[in-house]
Amino acid sequence: MIHINEHYLKLQASYLFSDIARRVASFQEAHPDREVIKLGIGDVTQPLPPACIKAFHAAVDEMGSRDGFRGYGPEQGYAFLREAIAREDFLARGAVVASDEIFVSDGAKCDTGNIQELFGLDAKIAIPDPVYPVYLDTNVMAGRTGGFKDGRYEGIVYLDSTAANNYVPELPREPVDLIYLCFPNNPTGSTISKEQLRRWVDFAREHKALILFDAAYEAFIRDPALPHSIYEIEGAREVAVEFRSFSKSAGFTGTRCAYTVVPRDCMAYDRQGNRQPLHPLWNRRHCTKFNGVSYPVQRAAEAVYSPEGKAQCKELIDGYLANAALIAQAMRDLGYRFVGGDNAPYIWIDGRRDSWEFFDLLLDKAGVVCTPGAGFGKCGQGYIRISAFNSRENVVRAMERIRAALA
Ligand SMILES: Cc1ncc(COP(=O)(O)O)c(C=O)c1O
């Protein structure tokens, strides 16, 4: 008899986006004359930068020629892209990362979800609340948690991100083995200072723990004092893996390209307590289960680092950040407490009432769709997330409507 992996049965069905869609659909049915503006989902809306499109087209043409055709590429990514990443994203910022420590993939979602299979099933996991759900669900699937009780999985050390700590969690009071951090944060839009990040690195070193640092929103950082990479912190190479993505930095959500950094000196331990480098383990997993990102996509990603590509990506993100500033200003004027929006595309607003109640209020009175914070964890209750991913015109109109509805 074939048995299922029963850990899957512990997973809480995520009704968040289907619930949102259902409420929006019934609103539209009841008010066919009212236009709804969606500021809920974290997907980009603007087209790919022209430099990426040009490189993409040229690479597709190469694939159609006898001399330029390529079959399977290196699983870890082509050297042209890995070298550009090492040079531009790390060395240029004083962070030491070699090109062969970079693993190109088709998404930070897969990488942040897959990395946990490198670790023991008894690893004690620390996960922020609220959180991007992938970190939690993939550990549930693997069997690292107990059941779901009172809104939380047993066995997980939750790292509360609240107004009291300015949405940057405190160090755990107990030793943990694996720590997920994400800055700039989804869903809160909060950022972490170098000093705060240093404390996490020191904690990981002290407890022989590992930090999984998700920097998918790094490109939104504008404050020069904020770290873009955990490797800007001394000693981080031994205790941190970093995830990056072209999804939000260059509009690649539908094109798919990302990468993971596993430094050669990054260690975990076997049962005898011997240091075991993670690089060969991740390399083995990657080569066994993944066959590389397509050549044209990697050429399009390489173009992000060309002078035109850099300027175009900056313009793209500046546009989203200008939207975020409009949203933040509206919330400030209306007297709501919020975080994010200055170095991130998300604004996390204390609605002073139930998350879904606030969601319904904005939908009914303003025709604007946000995301109820309760869908991201227990600490998200009472909050909503508004995303800056939309056109300037739509954000302007949405804020006019919200101002009128909440004034
Ligand atoms: C924090 C975080 N990490 C990773 C991802 C996924 O990125 P990718 O599109 O590269 O899979 C997202 C997407 O929303 C995200 O919010």
PDBQT file of the ligand as one rigid body, heavy atoms in Angstrom, charges set to zero:
ROOT
HETATM    1  C1  LIG A 501      10.365  37.220   0.528  1.00  0.00    +0.000 C 
HETATM    2  C2  LIG A 501      10.257  36.577  -0.799  1.00  0.00    +0.000 A 
HETATM    3  N1  LIG A 501      11.171  35.659  -1.163  1.00  0.00    +0.000 NA
HETATM    4  C3  LIG A 501      11.095  35.041  -2.353  1.00  0.00    +0.000 A 
HETATM    5  C4  LIG A 501      10.071  35.334  -3.238  1.00  0.00    +0.000 A 
HETATM    6  C5  LIG A 501       9.969  34.557  -4.523  1.00  0.00    +0.000 C 
HETATM    7  O1  LIG A 501      10.816  35.015  -5.481  1.00  0.00    +0.000 OA
HETATM    8  P1  LIG A 501      10.919  34.283  -6.911  1.00  0.00    +0.000 P 
HETATM    9  O2  LIG A 501       9.979  34.984  -7.823  1.00  0.00    +0.000 OA
HETATM   10  O3  LIG A 501      12.359  34.464  -7.277  1.00  0.00    +0.000 OA
HETATM   11  O4  LIG A 501      10.578  32.840  -6.734  1.00  0.00    +0.000 OA
HETATM   12  C6  LIG A 501       9.118  36.288  -2.915  1.00  0.00    +0.000 A 
HETATM   13  C7  LIG A 501       8.022  36.586  -3.865  1.00  0.00    +0.000 C 
HETATM   14  O5  LIG A 501       7.061  37.235  -3.600  1.00  0.00    +0.000 OA
HETATM   15  C8  LIG A 501       9.198  36.919  -1.662  1.00  0.00    +0.000 A 
HETATM   16  O6  LIG A 501       8.294  37.820  -1.286  1.00  0.00    +0.000 OA
ENDROOT
TORSDOF 0
